Amino acid sequence: MMKRIIAFVGVFLSVALASPVSAKAPIRDALTASSFIIWCDCDTPDKRASMIEKIGRAGGRVFYAYEQMGGLAVTVPATRNAAAVERRLRRIPGVFGVHPDRAVQLYKPSGPQ
């Protein structure tokens, strides 16, 4: 289990670092997030389809599947309360974690790179 978590984080960070982020992009904190990265038991097409259906019933919409990592990127429509949807997503069986989708700084600009 720990190896899978480490692999997930490593691949996720390498994908995040490979994607340039504009300095002008707004950074939302966890309380106002309207998109989330969900780590779940969805590594096969059948499990993924079932999870996507459950996420839809909870009020989210999947816009990207991280097939190799067992994760999904989910948005919450502006007409819904994102905090309430996040709570419902966390209660779905097979969901291991729900994380606000946001930019993360991995090092201090003045520190070693």
C-alpha positions in Angstrom: 0.0 0.0 0.0 2.8 2.4 0.9 4.6 1.7 -2.4 1.4 2.5 -4.3 1.1 5.8 -2.4 4.7 6.8 -3.0 4.4 5.8 -6.7 1.1 7.8 -7.0 2.7 10.9 -5.4 5.9 10.6 -7.5 4.0 10.3 -10.8 1.5 13.0 -9.8 4.4 15.4 -9.0 6.2 14.6 -12.2 3.1 15.4 -14.2 2.4 18.6 -12.2 6.0 19.8 -12.6 6.0 19.0 -16.4 2.9 21.3 -16.8 3.9 25.0 -16.7 1.7 27.1 -14.6 1.1 30.7 -15.5 2.1 33.2 -12.8 -1.2 34.9 -13.4 -3.3 31.8 -12.7 -5.4 32.3 -9.5 -4.6 30.0 -6.6 -7.7 29.0 -4.7 -7.5 27.7 -1.2 -9.1 24.5 -0.1 -12.2 26.2 1.2 -13.1 27.7 -2.2 -11.9 24.9 -4.5 -14.3 23.9 -7.2 -12.1 21.1 -8.6 -10.5 18.1 -6.9 -8.1 15.3 -7.5 -9.6 12.1 -6.2 -7.4 9.1 -5.4 -9.6 6.0 -5.7 -10.0 2.3 -6.4 -10.6 2.9 -10.1 -7.7 1.3 -11.9 -9.8 -0.8 -14.3 -12.3 0.4 -16.8 -15.2 -1.2 -15.0 -14.2 0.3 -11.6 -13.6 3.7 -13.3 -17.1 3.7 -14.9 -18.7 2.8 -11.6 -16.7 5.5 -9.7 -17.6 8.1 -12.4 -21.3 7.3 -11.9 -21.0 7.6 -8.1 -19.2 10.9 -8.5 -22.0 12.2 -10.8 -24.6 11.2 -8.2 -22.6 13.1 -5.5 -22.7 16.3 -7.6 -19.2 16.2 -9.3 -18.2 15.9 -13.0 -15.1 13.9 -14.0 -13.0 15.8 -16.6 -9.9 13.6 -16.6 -8.9 10.1 -15.5 -5.4 9.3 -14.3 -5.7 5.7 -15.5 -2.3 4.5 -14.5 -2.5 6.1 -11.0 -6.0 5.3 -10.0 -7.2 8.8 -9.8 -9.7 11.2 -11.3 -9.9 15.0 -11.7 -13.4 16.3 -10.8 -15.1 19.6 -11.1 -18.0 20.9 -9.2 -20.5 23.1 -11.1 -20.8 26.7 -9.9 -24.5 26.0 -9.1 -23.5 23.6 -6.3 -21.9 24.0 -2.9 -18.3 22.7 -3.4 -17.8 22.0 0.3 -20.9 19.8 0.4 -19.9 18.0 -2.7 -16.4 17.4 -1.3 -17.9 15.8 1.8 -20.1 13.5 -0.3 -17.1 12.6 -2.5 -15.1 11.6 0.6 -17.9 9.2 1.7 -18.0 7.2 -1.6 -16.8 3.7 -1.0 -13.5 3.1 -2.7 -12.3 6.8 -2.4 -9.0 7.0 -0.6 -8.5 10.7 -0.7 -10.0 14.0 -2.1 -7.6 16.8 -2.6 -8.3 20.4 -3.8 -6.8 20.9 -7.2 -4.4 23.8 -6.7 -0.9 24.9 -7.5 1.7 23.8 -5.0 5.1 25.4 -4.5 7.6 22.6 -3.8 10.6 24.8 -2.8 11.4 28.2 -1.6 12.5 30.6 -4.4 15.6 31.6 -2.3 16.5 28.1 -1.4 18.5 25.4 -3.2 16.9 24.1 -6.4 
